[in-house]
Amino acid sequence: MSSARPGALWTSFQSILTDTLGKTFDDLFRSTSADVNVTRAFLEACATACKACAEECEGHADMHEHCRLCAEACRRCEKACADLLAAIG
């Protein structure tokens, strides 16, 4: 867990997740996305970002409700990415 302020870290993770999730969503729902390797890379990046965010937020979850909620949401997203990765092989 980082020693920086939880609020600053959350803002940084929020920015990273917004970008990563947005690009993953775009790829998944773009009708022209035909390369499963690109989709797999986006899903792996998304799962990695969600895992990192969840781990950081879990370290503050007992002190901050928003950290607990963020950690739970990130774990759900990480699992969804893993499930999609398993489905595409």
MDAnalysis code that builds the backbone (N, CA, C; Angstrom):
import MDAnalysis as mda
import numpy as np

u = mda.Universe.empty(267, n_residues=89, atom_resindex=np.repeat(np.arange(89), 3), trajectory=True)
u.add_TopologyAttr("name", ["N", "CA", "C"] * 89)
u.add_TopologyAttr("resid", np.arange(1, 90))
u.add_TopologyAttr("resname", ["MET", "SER", "SER", "ALA", "ARG", "PRO", "GLY", "ALA", "LEU", "TRP", "THR", "SER", "PHE", "GLN", "SER", "ILE", "LEU", "THR", "ASP", "THR", "LEU", "GLY", "LYS", "THR", "PHE", "ASP", "ASP", "LEU", "PHE", "ARG", "SER", "THR", "SER", "ALA", "ASP", "VAL", "ASN", "VAL", "THR", "ARG", "ALA", "PHE", "LEU", "GLU", "ALA", "CYS", "ALA", "THR", "ALA", "CYS", "LYS", "ALA", "CYS", "ALA", "GLU", "GLU", "CYS", "GLU", "GLY", "HIS", "ALA", "ASP", "MET", "HIS", "GLU", "HIS", "CYS", "ARG", "LEU", "CYS", "ALA", "GLU", "ALA", "CYS", "ARG", "ARG", "CYS", "GLU", "LYS", "ALA", "CYS", "ALA", "ASP", "LEU", "LEU", "ALA", "ALA", "ILE", "GLY"])
u.atoms.positions = np.array([
    [0.845, -1.168, 0.000],
    [0.000, 0.000, 0.000],
    [0.887, 1.227, 0.000],
    [0.520, 2.208, -0.747],
    [1.296, 3.428, -0.879],
    [1.150, 4.295, 0.361],
    [2.139, 5.155, 0.589],
    [2.089, 6.033, 1.748],
    [1.434, 7.379, 1.434],
    [1.055, 7.602, 0.186],
    [0.409, 8.855, -0.191],
    [-0.995, 8.935, 0.395],
    [-1.555, 10.142, 0.359],
    [-2.908, 10.336, 0.887],
    [-3.905, 9.474, 0.122],
    [-4.847, 8.828, 0.830],
    [-5.855, 8.011, 0.146],
    [-6.629, 8.778, -0.916],
    [-6.969, 10.035, -0.667],
    [-7.724, 10.811, -1.650],
    [-6.952, 11.029, -2.935],
    [-5.665, 11.312, -2.798],
    [-4.828, 11.518, -3.981],
    [-4.680, 10.226, -4.766],
    [-4.500, 9.128, -4.060],
    [-4.388, 7.832, -4.732],
    [-5.686, 7.466, -5.427],
    [-6.801, 7.714, -4.762],
    [-8.090, 7.376, -5.349],
    [-8.298, 8.165, -6.628],
    [-7.925, 9.432, -6.617],
    [-8.063, 10.256, -7.809],
    [-7.201, 9.722, -8.940],
    [-5.995, 9.293, -8.619],
    [-5.105, 8.722, -9.628],
    [-5.684, 7.425, -10.187],
    [-6.131, 6.529, -9.309],
    [-6.729, 5.275, -9.764],
    [-7.996, 5.531, -10.564],
    [-8.776, 6.512, -10.140],
    [-10.009, 6.840, -10.859],
    [-9.685, 7.234, -12.293],
    [-8.659, 8.026, -12.474],
    [-8.267, 8.457, -13.815],
    [-7.795, 7.278, -14.655],
    [-6.966, 6.432, -14.075],
    [-6.460, 5.248, -14.786],
    [-7.613, 4.316, -15.146],
    [-8.498, 4.072, -14.184],
    [-9.623, 3.170, -14.439],
    [-10.575, 3.726, -15.482],
    [-10.841, 5.013, -15.416],
    [-11.735, 5.632, -16.403],
    [-11.199, 5.427, -17.805],
    [-9.908, 5.680, -17.992],
    [-9.298, 5.503, -19.310],
    [-9.311, 4.040, -19.737],
    [-8.906, 3.164, -18.838],
    [-8.804, 1.734, -19.168],
    [-10.174, 1.127, -19.440],
    [-11.133, 1.416, -18.569],
    [-12.478, 0.875, -18.758],
    [-13.120, 1.420, -20.026],
    [-12.907, 2.705, -20.290],
    [-13.472, 3.304, -21.494],
    [-12.953, 2.649, -22.762],
    [-11.649, 2.447, -22.826],
    [-11.053, 1.818, -24.011],
    [-11.501, 0.360, -24.136],
    [-11.607, -0.338, -23.015],
    [-12.056, -1.731, -23.054],
    [-13.501, -1.805, -23.537],
    [-14.355, -0.942, -22.998],
    [-15.757, -0.901, -23.410],
    [-15.857, -0.613, -24.905],
    [-15.093, 0.389, -25.360],
    [-15.114, 0.727, -26.788],
    [-14.752, -0.482, -27.648],
    [-13.709, -1.199, -27.255],
    [-13.275, -2.363, -28.028],
    [-14.322, -3.473, -28.006],
    [-14.889, -3.737, -26.839],
    [-15.857, -4.826, -26.717],
    [-17.124, -4.586, -27.529],
    [-17.524, -3.341, -27.644],
    [-18.798, -3.054, -28.292],
    [-18.672, -2.421, -29.670],
    [-17.466, -2.331, -30.159],
    [-17.253, -1.822, -31.511],
    [-17.542, -2.955, -32.483],
    [-18.399, -2.711, -33.411],
    [-18.789, -3.770, -34.346],
    [-17.640, -4.192, -35.250],
    [-16.618, -3.351, -35.376],
    [-15.505, -3.690, -36.260],
    [-14.372, -4.410, -35.530],
    [-14.510, -4.627, -34.227],
    [-13.459, -5.299, -33.465],
    [-13.443, -6.784, -33.806],
    [-12.465, -7.165, -34.613],
    [-12.411, -8.549, -35.066],
    [-11.180, -9.280, -34.540],
    [-10.266, -8.570, -33.918],
    [-9.033, -9.183, -33.449],
    [-9.158, -9.541, -31.977],
    [-9.316, -10.817, -31.707],
    [-9.493, -11.280, -30.333],
    [-8.255, -10.996, -29.489],
    [-7.093, -10.894, -30.107],
    [-5.877, -10.595, -29.350],
    [-5.913, -9.177, -28.776],
    [-6.486, -8.247, -29.536],
    [-6.631, -6.877, -29.037],
    [-7.633, -6.858, -27.893],
    [-8.741, -7.532, -28.071],
    [-9.752, -7.610, -27.019],
    [-9.161, -8.233, -25.761],
    [-8.413, -9.294, -25.916],
    [-7.773, -9.963, -24.778],
    [-6.821, -8.989, -24.053],
    [-6.039, -8.231, -24.803],
    [-5.102, -7.276, -24.198],
    [-5.848, -6.202, -23.402],
    [-6.951, -5.691, -23.962],
    [-7.745, -4.699, -23.239],
    [-8.309, -5.292, -21.951],
    [-8.845, -6.502, -22.033],
    [-9.407, -7.133, -20.839],
    [-8.347, -7.397, -19.781],
    [-7.173, -7.823, -20.196],
    [-6.085, -8.056, -19.246],
    [-5.651, -6.753, -18.573],
    [-5.554, -5.673, -19.359],
    [-5.191, -4.370, -18.796],
    [-6.258, -3.887, -17.820],
    [-7.499, -4.088, -18.182],
    [-8.608, -3.678, -17.323],
    [-8.585, -4.466, -16.013],
    [-8.399, -5.768, -16.088],
    [-8.348, -6.599, -14.882],
    [-7.181, -6.187, -13.989],
    [-6.044, -5.881, -14.589],
    [-4.872, -5.468, -13.826],
    [-5.118, -4.138, -13.115],
    [-5.711, -3.183, -13.823],
    [-6.015, -1.881, -13.223],
    [-7.030, -2.029, -12.088],
    [-8.033, -2.856, -12.302],
    [-9.051, -3.076, -11.262],
    [-8.448, -3.747, -10.034],
    [-7.577, -4.702, -10.257],
    [-6.922, -5.401, -9.140],
    [-6.076, -4.429, -8.321],
    [-5.289, -3.591, -8.996],
    [-4.442, -2.626, -8.297],
    [-5.276, -1.634, -7.492],
    [-6.354, -1.158, -8.085],
    [-7.222, -0.221, -7.401],
    [-7.886, -0.879, -6.192],
    [-8.377, -2.091, -6.372],
    [-9.027, -2.803, -5.272],
    [-8.060, -3.010, -4.115],
    [-6.843, -3.409, -4.430],
    [-5.864, -3.642, -3.375],
    [-5.569, -2.359, -2.597],
    [-5.432, -1.258, -3.304],
    [-5.175, 0.019, -2.625],
    [-6.370, 0.420, -1.770],
    [-7.561, 0.350, -2.332],
    [-8.753, 0.778, -1.600],
    [-9.063, -0.134, -0.414],
    [-8.775, -1.407, -0.548],
    [-8.999, -2.326, 0.579],
    [-8.153, -1.939, 1.790],
    [-7.007, -1.327, 1.538],
    [-6.160, -0.885, 2.640],
    [-6.745, 0.266, 3.435],
    [-7.741, 0.933, 2.888],
    [-8.376, 2.069, 3.561],
    [-9.852, 1.824, 3.842],
    [-10.332, 0.646, 3.491],
    [-11.771, 0.366, 3.560],
    [-12.334, 0.446, 4.970],
    [-11.518, 0.138, 5.963],
    [-12.024, 0.186, 7.332],
    [-12.140, 1.626, 7.844],
    [-11.516, 2.575, 7.154],
    [-11.549, 3.977, 7.576],
    [-12.468, 4.840, 6.715],
    [-12.681, 4.416, 5.463],
    [-13.434, 5.243, 4.524],
    [-14.443, 4.395, 3.755],
    [-15.701, 4.762, 3.854],
    [-16.768, 4.028, 3.172],
    [-16.572, 4.035, 1.659],
    [-16.151, 5.165, 1.101],
    [-15.966, 5.231, -0.351],
    [-14.855, 4.274, -0.808],
    [-13.864, 4.030, 0.037],
    [-12.802, 3.079, -0.311],
    [-13.351, 1.650, -0.321],
    [-14.207, 1.334, 0.649],
    [-14.824, 0.002, 0.676],
    [-15.675, -0.225, -0.562],
    [-16.485, 0.768, -0.905],
    [-17.345, 0.644, -2.086],
    [-16.519, 0.548, -3.363],
    [-15.476, 1.342, -3.447],
    [-14.607, 1.311, -4.627],
    [-13.930, -0.055, -4.749],
    [-13.425, -0.570, -3.639],
    [-12.763, -1.880, -3.665],
    [-13.720, -2.971, -4.132],
    [-14.953, -2.931, -3.631],
    [-15.942, -3.932, -4.047],
    [-16.237, -3.826, -5.539],
    [-16.416, -2.616, -6.024],
    [-16.705, -2.413, -7.456],
    [-15.529, -2.876, -8.311],
    [-14.334, -2.581, -7.868],
    [-13.146, -2.992, -8.630],
    [-13.004, -4.516, -8.650],
    [-13.305, -5.161, -7.552],
    [-13.241, -6.632, -7.534],
    [-14.287, -7.234, -8.470],
    [-15.482, -6.643, -8.514],
    [-16.513, -7.130, -9.444],
    [-16.062, -6.956, -10.891],
    [-15.466, -5.822, -11.181],
    [-14.981, -5.557, -12.534],
    [-13.833, -6.502, -12.884],
    [-12.932, -6.715, -11.942],
    [-11.824, -7.657, -12.165],
    [-12.362, -9.047, -12.495],
    [-13.385, -9.482, -11.763],
    [-13.987, -10.797, -12.017],
    [-14.677, -10.837, -13.372],
    [-15.379, -9.766, -13.727],
    [-16.048, -9.718, -15.032],
    [-15.035, -9.822, -16.168],
    [-13.903, -9.142, -16.011],
    [-12.849, -9.239, -17.032],
    [-12.306, -10.663, -17.112],
    [-12.080, -11.277, -15.961],
    [-11.584, -12.657, -15.937],
    [-12.595, -13.614, -16.590],
    [-13.866, -13.394, -16.306],
    [-14.912, -14.240, -16.891],
    [-14.940, -14.080, -18.427],
    [-14.817, -12.854, -18.896],
    [-14.804, -12.624, -20.353],
    [-13.544, -13.225, -20.988],
    [-12.414, -13.094, -20.305],
    [-11.178, -13.707, -20.822],
    [-11.337, -15.216, -20.952],
    [-11.958, -15.820, -19.946],
    [-12.180, -17.278, -19.988],
    [-13.123, -17.639, -21.138],
    [-14.118, -16.790, -21.376],
    [-15.085, -17.085, -22.433],
    [-14.485, -16.984, -23.827],
    [-13.531, -16.065, -24.024],
    [-12.951, -15.934, -25.352],
    [-11.747, -16.848, -25.556],
    [-11.305, -17.456, -24.462],
    [-10.224, -18.438, -24.558],
    [-8.861, -17.915, -24.613],
])
